[in-house]
Amino acid sequence: MKPLIILIVIVAILLLVIYVLKILLAGKKNGRRPDLYEKRDYLLTKAERSFFGVLEQAVQGQMRVMCKVRLADVVAVKKGIQNPERQRLFNSIQSKHVDFVLCDNDRITVQCVIELDDKSHEEEGRQDRDSFVDQVMRSSGIPIFHFSAKRGYSIEEIRNTIYDKA
């Protein structure tokens, strides 16, 4: 009787080990390891959060302020362009984000894009990215505004900039 119990325990342990290994290897095989992620403390940086509050005051509820919006959710590759060119163009926008998008309240259509420029925007690679985003916005007919990150903002200045050109 004892050898049978030992055999059952060994088989159970082996099945458990196989199950655990299968789960771990499945995650590695497709590059997905959900156990390696954690919640971020904040969605916005301190500078973005500060500007966000002032921006909401500037629009006075007349527009919705969206933050950290993926560029591919603001613009799309024009119809009629075929693969592989279509995929290449999409790839160039899919991983880029803009800081803020202002939308009308009713239909949530994009009215303008706002970038908050901190010191990272002075780096060469970042300037190339900013130039590309500016050109995409211009060719799509979407106004884009750049505000320098700083300690304080003028609600009136932001409001005038947005409403004069949006």
N, C-alpha and C positions, 0 to 999 in steps of 0.2 A: 504494500500500500504506500509506503514512504517513497519508493522510486517513482510511482505514478504522480504523486503530489509534486515532487521535485521536477518531473518532466513538464507538468502543467504550468508550474511557476516559470520555468525556463522558456517555454513556448510563449507565455503571456509577456514576459520581459522582451523577448525577441520581436514580437508583434508590435509592442509599444515603441521599441527602438526604431523599427522599420517605419512606423507611422510618423514619428518625429522627424526622422531623416527625410522622408518623402516630402513633408511640409517645408522643411528648410531648403531642400534641393529645388523644389518647385519655385520657391521665391528667388533663388539664385539663378535658375535657368532663364527666367523671363525678366530678370533684373529688378523684380519688384520685391521689396522687403519692407512691408508695412511696419514692422517692429523697429525700424531705424529712423522713424520720424517723431518729431515732437512739436507741440503747439508753440508758436511764436508768442513772445510776451506782448508785442504790440503790432498792429497792422501798419501804422504810420510811424515814421521817425518823429522825434520831438519837433524838428523844424516843420515837417509836413503837418503835424497835428496843430501846431500854432497857426500856420497859414490856413488850414482847413476851417478853423473856427472863425477867422476873419473873413474868409471867402463866403462862408454861409451867411454871415452878417451882411456882406456886401450885396449878395443877390436877394436878400430880404424875402426869401420864399418864392421868388418869381421864377426860379429855375432850381432844378435838383442838382446837387453836387455829388458826383460819383468819384471815388478815389481808386487809384491803382488799377486802371482799366487796361486790359490787353489791347494792343494796337489792332489786332485782327478782329476785335469786337467793335472797333470804331470805323474801320475801313475794310473793304474787300477787294480782292483782285477783280479787275473788270471782266465782265462777261465776254465770251468769245475767245479768250486766251486759252489755248490747249496745253495739256501736259506734254512734256515735262516742265515747260516754262511756267505754267500756272503754279505748279508745286514749288518751284524755285522762288517765285515771287511771294507765295504764301509763307514759305519758310523764313523769308526775310522780315516778316512782320509778326509771326506767331509768338515769339518769345519776348517781344518788346512790350513795355508798358508805358503809359503816360500817367503823370501824377494825378491830374484831375480832369474830369469831363463834365461840362455843364450841359444839362438836357432840359428841354421844355417839360413842364409839369404834366401835360396831358398825354402826349404820345411817347414821351421819353426819347425824343429824337435829339441827336447831338447838335448843340449850338456852337460850342467851341471847346478847345482843349487848352489846358493850362499846365505848364511845366514850371516847377520850382527849382531854380538853378542854384545848387550849392557848389562848393569848391570842386567836387568831382566832375563838374561840367567843364572845368578848365583842362582836363586831361585830353590828350590827342584822340584816343579811341572814343571817348565820350563825345567829343566835338563832332566826330564823324557820324556817330549815332544820332546826335541832335540835329545835324544838318539833314540826314536822311529823313528823320521824322518830320522836320519842317517842310521838306520838299513833298513828302507824301500828303501832308495836311493841305498844302497849297494846291497840289494837283487835284485833290478831292474836294476842294472848295470849303474846307473847314478852317476857320480862324484858329490860330494857335498863339498863345501869349506866354511870354517868359517873364517870370518875376524872380528877382534875386532873393535868395534866402537871407533873412536878417532877423534881428531881435524883435522888431516891431513893424507893423504895416499900417498904412492908412486905408481905412475902409473906403473912403471917398475916392482915393486914387485907383484902387482896384475896381470899384464900381464904374468909374469913368472909363477906364481902359476897356473893360468888358462890354459895357453898353454902347460905347462909341463905335466899336468895331465888330461886335458879335452879330 
